[in-house]
Amino acid sequence: MEKTEDYYEVLQVSANADPETIDSEKAAQWAAAGFNRVSFGTQSFVDEELKAAGRMHRREDIYRAAPILRAAGIGNISFDLIAGLPKQTGASWRQSLSEAIALGPEHISIYMMEIDEGSRLGLEVLQSGSRYGARDLPSEESMAEFYELAQSELQSAGYGQYEISNWAKPGFESRHNLKYWRREPYLGFGAGAHSFAGTQRWANRHDAAAYVAAISEGKSAIESVDRVTLALALEEEFFLGLRQLSGINLGRIERQYGVNLSDKVEELAARGMVEKSGEILRLPAGKLSISNEVIVELLRSAQIAA
C-alpha cells in the first residue's frame, strides 16, 4: 500500500521526558526520528513543591524546554501536573494551572497525589512522621477542590476532558493511552516493554543487557506472561472503559460476557452516579471522583466466574 502524506499525519509518535533533560540537539534528533509528541513530567510550576517532591527540574527548566521543542518542529506537547504535592496550597495550585495553560501545550494531564507504601514519603505518612514533607500534604478535601478547579480552568481554556485525568485541545488526545483504555491489542518493543493481545499480557526482560542478548541469540526476550481470564477482562472493561468520558458500550459488554446489569444500572442512574443513553453507559462529569465505587457495584452485580 502506498503511504501518502496524509497517512503519516495520522501517526502519533510519543516520547516521555523530564524538562531538565531537554536540549536543542536531542530535540532535533527526536524530530528527525519521527517523534511528533513529547510528554513532560512537569508536576508543578512552584520550585518549593518540586523540591519537596524530589524532582530534579525547576520552573525555569519548563520555560526553557518548551520553546526548544517547538523550534525543533514538535507540535504536540503534553504537561503532567500533580494535585496534592507536599507544600501545595490552593494559591500555588492555581498558579501551576495558570502557567501551564499560558504555555499552550496541546495536552494536559492532572494526576492526584498517591501515597506509595514502598516509598520514603509513603512510609513516613503511614508512621505519622514529618520527614520528606509528610506533614505538608494537602488534605483529601483540598485535593478534590484542586481537581474541580482544574476541570473548570481547563474547560474555560479550550481543553476538552476525555478521560478522568486527561484534557486535550481538539484532535490532540493521547492515542496510545486510548488503546489501553479501550483494551485494544498493542505490541511493546524493547527492554521492559509490555504487550497485550486480548487473552494474554506479556512483558519483555527488564534488564537491557539480557534483552539484547536474548534477541541476538534468537531466543525469546519475554520475561513473564499473564493470562487474562474472562472475569479479569470484564473488570478491565469497567475500570479502563469508564475512565473515558465517552463511556462504554454496556450492551456489547452484557452480550460478550453473558451478564445482565440492567437493574444495577437503573439503581445507579436513579442515584445520579451514572448516565445511560441507549447502550452507552458513562459517569457524569461531576461524579468522576466516585468511579471506583460505581465500578465495584457493577462488578458485584455481574458475578462472573474467575
N, C-alpha and C positions, 0 to 999 in steps of 0.2 A: 504494500500500500504506500502510495506516495504521501509523504508527510508535508503538508502545506504549512505556511507561516501561521495560520490560524490554529493548526494542531499544536504547535509549540506554545502558543499564547495561553492555552488552557492548562498547561502543566504548572504545578506549584512545587518548587524545589526549595525546601526549608533548611535552615541551619540555626542551631541554638548557640548563643554567645553571651559572654559577660561583657559589659561595657568597657571595662578596663583593658580588655584583650584586643580591641579593635585598632587597626592601623590601616593606612591607605593601601599598602602593598597586599595585605591579607584580603581586604575588601575587593580589590581589583581581581585577585586570584579567584575568589568565590564567584564573582560575577562572570568571569571568563569560563569557569567550570559549569555555569548554568544555574547557579543558585540565584533565585529571584525573591526570596523571602528570608528575613532574619528575625528571630525572636530573642528579645533581650530579657535577661533576668534582672530587670530594673529594681523591683521590690519597693523602693521608696525614693523620694527626692529630698529626703531630710538626712543629712550626714549623721546626726546623732542616732537615728534609728538604724541606719546601715551599719554603723559601728557596733551598736548593741546586738545586732543580728549576726555579727561576724562576717559581714560581706567585705570583699576586698575593694570594691569600687566606691566612688563618691559621686555626689550630684554632678560635679563638673565633668566627670567621665561620660555621663549620659549625653550632656550637651556637646561634648567633643566628638563622640562616636556617631551620633545620628547623621550629622552632615557628611561625614566620611562615607557612610553607606550610600547616601543619596548621590554623592558625587561619583560613586562607582557605578551608578545605574541601578541600584537595588531599590525598587519602588514599592516594596511591601514590607513594612516594619511592624513588629508587634512588641508591645511592652507588657511585662508582668508586674502587677502591684500586689502587695500582701496587706490585707486588713488584719490588724491585731499584733503588729510587731511591738517588741518592748519599747517603752517610752512614747508610743504613738498616742496622739490626742485627736480630738475632733478637728482642731485647727490644723494640725500637721497633716492629717489625712486629706483634708480639703485642699491643702497646698499641693500634695502629691498628685491628686486628681487633676487640679488646675494646670499644673506644669506639664503633666503627661498629655493632656488634651491640647495644650498650646503648641506642643511639638508636632502634632498632627500625624501620629502613627496610624496606619490603616487598621490596626487591630489592637485591642487591649484586653488582657485577662486579669480578673480580680480573684485572688485566692484568699480564703480565710486561713489565718494562722492555725496550724495544727501542732499539737504537742506530741513529739515522738518520744516514747518512754525510753528509747535507747540512746537518746541524745543527752548531752550535758544539761541543756536547758530543761528537757523533759524530766530528767531525774531530779533536778533542783526544784521544779514546780511540785512534783509528787511528794518531795520531802519537806515542802514548805520552807525552802531555803531562800536566800537572797542573791546568790551569785548568778552571773550570766543574764541579769535583767529579769529574773524570775518574778520579782515583785513589781515590775514595771509593765506587766502585760495588761492591756485593756480588758475590761470585763466582757463577758459574752454578750451582754446587752449593748455595750458600746460597739462591738464588732458587728452586731446586727444592724445598728444605726449606720455604721460606715458602709455596709453593703447597700443599704437602701439609698444612701446618699449617692453612691456610685451609680446605681441604676438610674436615678434622676438626672445626674450631671451628664452621664454618657449619652443618654437618650436625647437630652437637650442639645448636645454637641453633634448629633447626627450619627451616633453609633447604635446599631441595632443589636439587641441582645438575642442570640440564637441558642445559647446554652447557659446553664447555671452560672458558669464562671467566665463566659466569653462574650465579647462585644466586637462588632466589626462594621466598618463602612460597607455600603452595598457592594457585594461581589468579592469581598476580601475575607470571607470566613475561612477558617483553617481546614483545608480539605483532608489532610491526613488524620486529624482528630475526628472529623466527621465519619471517616471509615471505621474508627474504633467504636464510636457511639452507635453506629448502625450495624455493628457486627459483620462488616464486610471483610472478605479474605484479604490478607496482606502478607508480604514477604519482607523479612529483615535481613540485611546483608552486613557482615562484619562481626567483630568480637562483641559478645553480649547482646546481640540483636535478637528480637523476638518476632515470631511469625504466628499466623492464625489461619486455619483452613476449615472453619465450621465445627468440626468434631474434635479437633486437636489444636493445642498450642505447644510451641516448642521454642527453646532458647539455645542460641549458639554458645560455645565456650566463652566464658567471660575473660579469661586470660588471653591477651592479644597474641603472645608468642605461641601458645598452644593452639589457638585458632589457625594461625598462619601455617604452623607445622602440619596440622591435620589436612588443610587444603592442599598443601604442597605434596603430601604423601598420597593424595587421592582418597583420603578417609573422610568419614562424616565429621563435621565440626559441631554437630548438635550435642549439647550437654544434658538437656532434660526435655522430656515430652510429657504433657499432661492431657488426659482425655477429658473432653467437655461432655459431661453427662447431660441428659435431657433436662434434669432438674436444674443443673448449673446454667444451662443455656437459657432457660426461662428466667432465672434470676438475673442474668445479664441483660436480657431483653428489657426488663424493668429498670434495673439500676443504671444501665447505659442509655437506654432509649428515652427515659423520662427526664434525663438531664437536658434534653433538647426542648426548646420552647415550641417546636413544631409538633412534639408529641410522638406517639407510637400508633401503629395500626392495630388496635385491640382485636378487631375481627380476625385479622390474619393470625395473630398470636393464639387466640382461642382455638381456631381451626387447626393450626400447626401442632399445638401441644395438647389438644384434647381437653381443654379446661373451659369452665363457664364462670365468668366473673361478673355477670350482669347485676346480680343482687348487691354484691360488694361495691361495684362502681356506682350504682344508684344511691347507695348509702353515703359513699364518699362525696358524690356530687351534691347531695342534699346538705351536707355539712360544709360545702364550699371548698373542698380540698382538691377536687379535680373538675375538669371540664370535658364534656364529651360532645363531639359533633360528628354525626354519622358513625363511622368506625374508628375515628381518631380520638385518642384519649391524651390529654395533656394536663400539666399542672398550671394553675393560674399564675400569672406573672408575680402576683403578690404573695404566693404561697410556696415559692421555691425553697425557702429555708426549712420546710417540713417534708421535703421529698422523701427522706428515709422512712418517716412514719407512714407515708402513703404506700411506699413500696413494700414495707413489711406486712401491712394489712392485705395487700393484693396477693403476696406470696402465701400467706397463711390460708387464704381462701382458695388458692389454686390447688394445693395438696397434691402435687405431682411426686411420683416416686423417684428417689435418687437413682 
